[in-house]
Amino acid sequence: MEDATDSRRVNRLTSDSILGYWQPHIRYYLLDEGAFPKDELARRETLVALLFRLEQCSEIDDLEDLIDEVISWFRHHPDSENLKRLFTELVTQSIQNMGIVNQIRIPEDLKEIRNMLATRTLEWKRQLVAQGESAGESKGKANMLLRQLRRRFKTLPSHIEERVLKAASDQLDAWMDQLMDATSLDNIFGPTQSH
């Protein structure tokens, strides 16, 4: 049986909805992890600061140093095994979010992850540089082809521009070769593509 206080609460909550009584009413404190400057977080030796730094980490070199700090924190707090597993998962997610791991099993131990990063970081950096150079080369080729197409045919339909900008490097080379003898966009992109 309800007392008078509960009745008033039910009446107040149900004024907007008949289900208001069963709606959870939770108070919470919002913490914006992005609002904390990185240098301020680095000065703090708390697990929360490490968590925020992991969430903000975007460079592999920074991640290696950060993992060392996480390992050190757990070395000084050996009774936090459940939290250690959680942080291992957070580190794994940080690595995956950086897009540097392709079909490589990430270890389930922080020290093993740190060792893996130490041995593979140079290889990953080389791959990222090569990918960036390849993307830059394709973009340069696409811009050059668009410039030559505009010079030759004046205006270009937007679907042709989009197609050129999305094309792979070898396709751009083929279109450049075709441009030399083409009398129309149809000679390069086909009749269905230029209409």
N, C-alpha and C positions, 0 to 999 in steps of 0.2 A: 504494500500500500504506500502511496506517495504522501510525503508531507507537504506542507504549504509551499516551501521553498522549491521543491521539485515541480510542483504544479505551475508556479510562476515561470520557471525555466522552460517547461514544456510549452506553455502558452506563448512565451516570447519567441521561442525557436520555431514554432509551427505557424507563426503569423504569415510567413512567406510560402511555406510548403508543408504539406501534411507529413512529409518525411523528415522535416527539420530536426526532430528529436533524435533521429539516428545518424545524422550527419556528424562526422568527427569535427571537433573543434580543437585544433592543435596550435599551440604557440611555438614559434621557432625564431631563431636569430639567423638572419641571412649574412653569410660571409662571402664577399666577392674576392676570390683568390687572385684575380687579375689586377685588383686594386693595390696589392702590396708590391712595392718596388723590389726587383730581384736582389739588389744589393742589401736591402733591409732583411729580406728572408735569409740570405746567406749568412748574416751575422747571428741569426737565431739558431740555437742548437736544439730545437724541438722537433718532434715527429711531424707535427702539423706543418711546420716550415718546410721540412723535407718533402712532404706530400705536395704542397703548393708548388715547390720548385720542380718536382717531377712532372706535374701537370703543365707547367710553363716551358719545360725543356724542349728545345727544337734542334739542338746541335749535338752530334754524336760525341764530340770532345767533352762538352759540358756534362753529358750523361755519364760518361766514364767516371769523371770526378764525383759526380753526385752519387753514383752507386757505391763508391768508396766511402762516402759519408754515411750512407744508409747502412752499409755493412758495419761500420764503426759504431753507429748508434745501437744496432742490435747486439753487438759484442758487449756493450756496456749494459744491456737490458736483456739478458738471456731468458728471462721468464716470459717473453713476448712472442712466443712461437707462432700464434695465430696471426698476429700483426705482421710478422715476418713473411708469412705466406701471402698475405694481402699485398705487401709491398713488392714481393717478387712478381706478382701478377701485374702490378702497376708499372714496374720496370719493363716487363714484357710488352705491355700495351704501348709504352713510350717508344720502344724500339720499332714496333710494327707501325705506329703512326708516322714515324720518320720515313717509312717506305724503303728501308734499306735491307730488309730481310726477304729474300725470295726462296721459298721452299727449303728453309733451313730450320731445323728443330731448335727452338730456344730452350736452353736448360731450365730446370725447375729449382735451381739453387742460385742465390745471389752471387756467390763467389765464382761459380761456374759461368754465369752470365758475364761477369766482369772479365774473366779469362778469355771467353769467346770474343768479347768486344776488343780486348787488347790484341788478339791475333788477327781479327778480321777487319778492323777499322780501316786500315790502309787500303785493303782490297775494295771495300765499299766506297771509300772516297774516290778511288779511281773510276769505279763504275758510275758514280754520280756525275763526275766531271765528264766522262765520255757521253753519258746520256744528255747532259746539258749542252755539250758541243754539238751533238747530233741534232738536238732540237733547234739550236741556234742556226746550224747550217741549213736545215729545212726551212726555217722561217726566212732566212736570207734569200734562199732560192725562190720561195713563194713570192716574196716582195719584188724580186727582180723580174720574175715571170709576169706578175700583175702589171708592173711598170711597162714592160715591153708590149704586153697585150693592149694596154690603154694607148700607148703610143701608136700602135698599128691600127687598132679598131676603134679608137676614141672611147666610147662608153662600154662598160661591161655589165651584163645582167648580174644581179646580186647572187644568184645561185652559182654562177661561174666563179665569182670571187670566193664564196664560201668553199666551193669544191677545191679550189687552188690552195686556200689556207689550211685545209684539212688533209691535203695529200702528202703521201710519203715522198722521201727524197728521190727515189728512183722514178716515181711517176712524174715528178716535177721535171726531171731530166728529159724524160720522153716527150713531154709537152713542149719543152724548150726546143728540142730538135724538130718537132713538127711545126713550130711557129715559123721557122725559116722559109718553108714552102707554102704555108697556109694562105689561102685567099679569103677565108672566113673563119669564124669561131667554130663552125660546124666541122671544118677540116681537122681541128684539134680535139674538140670535145665530143664530136658526134652530133647528128641532127637533133636528137631528142633532148640533149643537154642545153642547147643554146636558145631554145624557144620557150 
